Amino acid sequence: MHLLSERVLLEGLKELGCVSGDVDAMLKARVGFIFQAHGLGHLIGLDVHDVGGYLDDAAQNATPARGTLPGLKNLRTARVMQTGICITIEPGCYFRDFLLHGELGKDKLDIDLSYLNLERIKEF
């Protein structure tokens, strides 16, 4: 679901002229992370942000393997949805200057910024 939300986000940003290029290529290059670095949502529990985390393999494969790519390794949880599980869906689009301008450095985050139209993004 997170990847679907990134696709919809990138398609919208492309329509606005904020990004250009092939959306599938942008997804593969993890460009969506720049705009939705927080992940799609989290579990709901006793605490407002009961993020849930990742279960071990003994939990009958209830948790898919944690991703290793930007944005996917930061997801708060991944679960095979079952009856009674509640999860928020909080897509968001953020224009964070340090991500848009590659200020983390290639050693920490190596995403091709050539897809971005920074002049258009500034208008928002």
VENVEN-V851292 format. One record per backbone hydrogen bond with DSSP energy under -1.0 kcal/mol. CO is the residue of the C=O (numbers start at 1). NH is the residue of the N-H. Records with the same first field share a line. If there is no record, write none. Layout:
CO=NH + NH
//
This chain:
1=5
2=6
3=7
4=8
5=9
6=10
7=11
8=12
9=13
10=14
11=15
12=16
13=18
14=17
18=117
22=26
23=27
24=28
25=29
26=31
27=30
30=33
31=34
32=36
35=94
40=90
42=88
47=45 + 50
49=51
56=59
62=80
69=73
82=85
86=44
96=99 + 100
97=101
98=103
99=102
102=105
105=108 + 109
113=116
115=20
117=121
118=122
120=123
121=124
//
